[in-house]
């Protein structure tokens, strides 16, 4: 999400909106034209675009889920089928078109907590306290990857990084967090945070080559050569896939 926030900032921050179409029923009458774009902040998987309306602060909240995207560039054609566009923001020099963007909402900035107040500390935030994050996870005493994906405990980590963290510390993804050494878990959070930050400026192909277990089912473990396994964690329909080496991560 931080990469998307940076692209939105590069396109819109500092400019004044001359076009602002929000194509969802609850915002159909909202008029953001004339508002100055202060910037977009990422909190876990949530994006908060902050606006100034002659001294009044507003925030446009949006979420990409799995299929949403923002397309930025010079003003002009949207570059996407009309029925897929949920938002179209433009200044005189650039535009951002939100395709399949979810959870669009608008509130005074002072009320942002309504969207993100329930979330745990963001692993990508600066500062982030890995020891405090580990303590929350251990206290939850839930399957490791399931706990990592619960944004109410520690936010910002998706399926890929949760599986990679478990592999990094050599713990089975289904192991209960209550039995994991807090210092080991804190070290894992620190290392994964570094990888997540580095991934923001890394070519996707190189990032894939560095993955230990994610989507490597049947391939040899990079440490011991044992074929990687996969399963699903959590209760349907919210269950998610995870991956592990049965030798390096016994359980």
Secondary structure, DSSP 8 states (H G I E B T S, - for coil): -HHHHHHHHHHHTT-B-SEEEE-SGGGTT---TT-EEEEEEEETTEEEEEEEETTEEEEEEEE-TTT-EEEEESSS--SS-GGGEEEEEE-SS-EEEEES-EEEEEEEGGGTHHHHTT--EETTSSS--HHHHHHHHHHH--BHHHHHH-TTTEES--HHHHHHHHHHTT--TTSBGGGS-HHHHHHHHHHHHHHHHHHTTS-HHHHHHT-SSTT-BTSB-TTT--BEEEEEESSTTS-EEEEEETTTT--
